[in-house]
Each structure stands twice: as structure tokens, then as C-alpha cells.
Amino acid sequence: MKKLYFLTATSLITTVGLFFCSVQSAYALIWDWNYYGSNITASGTFITEDTPDNLGYYLITGITGQRNGEKITGLFPAGLPIPGNEPFNVDNLISLNPQQLTGDGFGYSTVGGNFVSPYFASFLPTPGYLEVFSAPPLVPGFENFGPEDSELPIKFSATIQSVPESSSGIPLR
């Protein structure tokens, strides 16, 4: 009987230990973001990693929202250019610093098949934010802007909303 009790207790402790040891701590941050410009309004939420890089930028890992009433369908992968704005890769980084976006910005797609990339334009006489908008028909290359495409000044802002926790109280990863 003692042997059965010992085996059951050992199995239970091992199972619980494996479960808790395999769950690694990781949290994400949720941000509210918005921007506006001439005939442009966009807003939504970002999900980012919880730790900034050495320059204070957080990697955006998810996005929701809308642009001019059109639903955002997804974040464009970092390291690639949005279609119609080649060869300018997005980096999907955001910061709490006064300059919140990098010169590479973030990219997203919309339900209408459009692609958008807000970024910080340090090359302007008065540096500020711009939004590249690329709509079908998508012609590769930034020099091939059609009448449906634009690159316009915007006012951009993002703030951290909350730090989500797992529903079980156990950190997620």
C-alpha cells in the first residue's frame, strides 16, 4: 500500500512539475493607436512583445482596427515591403519615445486588398509621419504610384493600454 501511495504521489508531483516547468513566462502589451491626415483616419490596437530592444522599440506582433472604415485584416511581415512600395521593408516597431515609429514603420493589409505603411520620415525638412497607401492594381515599385496610391502626411499616436494576463493565472508562452 505504501508503495502504491508513493508511486501515485511521485507521478502527480512529476506531472505537475513538468507542466509548470514547461510553461515559460511571457507577456504581451496591448496598445491603442491612431492616426489621421487629409481624408485619412485609422485606429485600432497593437499587440507587442513586452520587452523593448536597446533603442526602446517594441516588436508589433498583431494588429486590429480600421482605416477609413475599412477593416484591417492583418499585420504585414517585418523584413518585407508592402506591395507597391518596394524596396522599402517594414520593421513593425513601436516606441513610447517622442518618435514612436522608425523610418521603416509598420505595414498592414485591409479587407479591400489594400496595403498601408505608416512610418517616420526623418528625411523631410520638418521630420514627421507619412502613410504610404497602395491599392489594386498593385504595380511593384514605389516609383509606380498610380492614381489610387498615395504618400501623405499624418499625425500618429500610440499608447500602452494594458498588460494582459492568462486566464489561469499562469504566465503564457
C-alpha positions in Angstrom: 0.0 0.0 0.0 2.8 2.4 0.9 4.4 1.6 -2.5 1.2 2.5 -4.4 0.8 5.7 -2.4 4.5 6.6 -3.1 4.1 5.9 -6.9 0.9 7.9 -7.1 2.4 10.9 -5.3 5.6 10.7 -7.4 3.6 10.6 -10.6 1.5 13.5 -9.5 4.5 15.6 -8.5 6.3 14.8 -11.7 3.3 15.7 -13.9 2.7 19.0 -12.0 6.4 19.8 -12.2 6.6 19.1 -15.9 3.5 21.2 -16.6 4.7 24.2 -14.6 8.3 23.9 -15.7 7.3 23.8 -19.4 5.2 26.9 -19.2 7.6 29.9 -19.6 6.8 33.4 -18.6 5.9 35.8 -21.4 3.5 38.7 -21.5 2.4 40.9 -24.3 1.5 44.5 -24.3 -1.7 45.9 -25.8 -1.6 49.4 -27.4 -4.2 51.8 -28.6 -3.0 53.5 -31.8 -4.5 56.1 -34.2 -3.5 58.5 -36.9 -5.2 61.0 -39.2 -4.4 63.2 -42.1 -6.1 64.7 -45.1 -9.0 62.3 -45.8 -7.4 59.6 -43.6 -8.4 58.2 -40.3 -7.1 54.9 -38.9 -7.2 53.4 -35.4 -7.0 50.1 -33.6 -4.9 48.1 -31.3 -1.5 46.5 -31.5 -0.1 43.5 -29.6 3.6 43.8 -29.0 6.3 41.9 -27.2 6.6 43.1 -23.6 10.3 44.0 -23.7 11.7 46.8 -25.9 15.0 46.5 -27.8 18.0 48.5 -26.8 16.6 51.6 -28.6 13.2 51.4 -26.8 11.2 49.8 -29.6 8.7 47.0 -29.1 8.0 44.5 -31.9 4.4 44.6 -33.1 3.1 41.0 -33.4 -0.6 41.6 -34.1 -2.9 44.4 -35.2 -6.7 45.1 -35.4 -8.6 48.1 -36.4 -9.8 50.1 -39.4 -8.6 52.6 -41.9 -11.3 55.0 -43.3 -13.9 52.5 -42.2 -12.2 49.5 -43.9 -11.3 46.6 -41.6 -7.6 45.8 -41.1 -7.1 42.1 -41.9 -3.5 41.6 -40.8 0.0 42.8 -40.0 2.4 42.6 -42.9 5.6 40.6 -42.1 8.6 42.5 -40.8 11.5 42.5 -43.2 9.3 42.7 -46.4 7.9 45.7 -48.2 4.2 46.2 -48.6 3.2 45.5 -52.2 3.6 48.7 -54.3 6.3 50.2 -52.1 9.3 48.0 -52.9 12.1 48.0 -51.8 11.2 49.7 -48.5 10.9 46.9 -45.9 8.7 47.4 -42.8 10.1 46.6 -39.4 6.9 46.6 -37.3 8.5 48.5 -34.4 6.7 51.0 -32.0 8.1 53.0 -29.1 7.0 55.2 -26.2 9.7 57.7 -27.3 8.6 61.0 -28.9 9.4 59.4 -32.3 7.2 56.4 -32.0 7.8 54.8 -35.4 11.1 54.1 -37.2 11.8 55.1 -40.8 10.7 51.6 -41.8 7.4 51.8 -40.0 4.8 49.0 -39.8 2.6 47.5 -42.6 -0.9 46.1 -42.7 -3.5 44.9 -45.2 -7.2 45.8 -45.4 -10.3 43.8 -46.4 -10.4 45.6 -49.8 -6.9 44.3 -50.8 -5.1 47.5 -50.0 -1.7 47.8 -48.2 -0.7 50.5 -45.9 2.6 51.6 -44.2 2.8 54.5 -41.7 6.4 55.5 -41.0 8.6 58.3 -39.6 10.1 60.4 -42.4 13.3 61.8 -40.9 14.4 63.0 -44.4 11.7 65.7 -44.6 12.7 69.4 -44.0 10.5 69.1 -40.9 10.6 65.4 -40.0 7.2 63.8 -39.4 5.0 60.8 -40.1 3.8 59.7 -43.6 1.4 57.0 -44.7 2.0 55.0 -47.9 -1.2 53.7 -49.3 -1.1 51.1 -52.1 -4.3 49.9 -53.8 -5.0 47.4 -56.6 -3.9 47.2 -59.2 -0.7 46.6 -57.4 2.4 47.5 -59.5 5.7 46.7 -57.9 8.0 49.5 -57.0 7.5 52.8 -55.2 8.1 54.8 -58.4 5.0 53.2 -60.0 2.4 55.0 -57.9 -1.0 55.0 -59.6 -3.8 57.5 -59.0 -5.2 55.1 -56.4 -1.9 55.2 -54.4 -0.7 57.9 -52.1 2.0 59.0 -49.6 0.5 61.6 -47.3 1.5 63.3 -44.0 -0.3 62.0 -40.9 -0.4 62.7 -37.2 0.4 59.4 -35.4 -0.1 58.4 -31.7 0.1 55.1 -29.7 -0.2 54.4 -26.0 0.0 51.2 -24.0 -3.4 50.1 -22.9 -2.8 47.1 -20.6 -0.7 44.1 -19.9 -2.9 41.0 -20.5 -2.6 38.1 -18.2 -3.5 34.5 -18.8 -7.0 33.4 -17.6 -5.5 30.7 -15.4 -3.1 33.0 -13.6 -0.2 31.1 -15.1 2.1 33.2 -17.4 1.7 32.2 -21.1 4.3 31.4 -23.7 
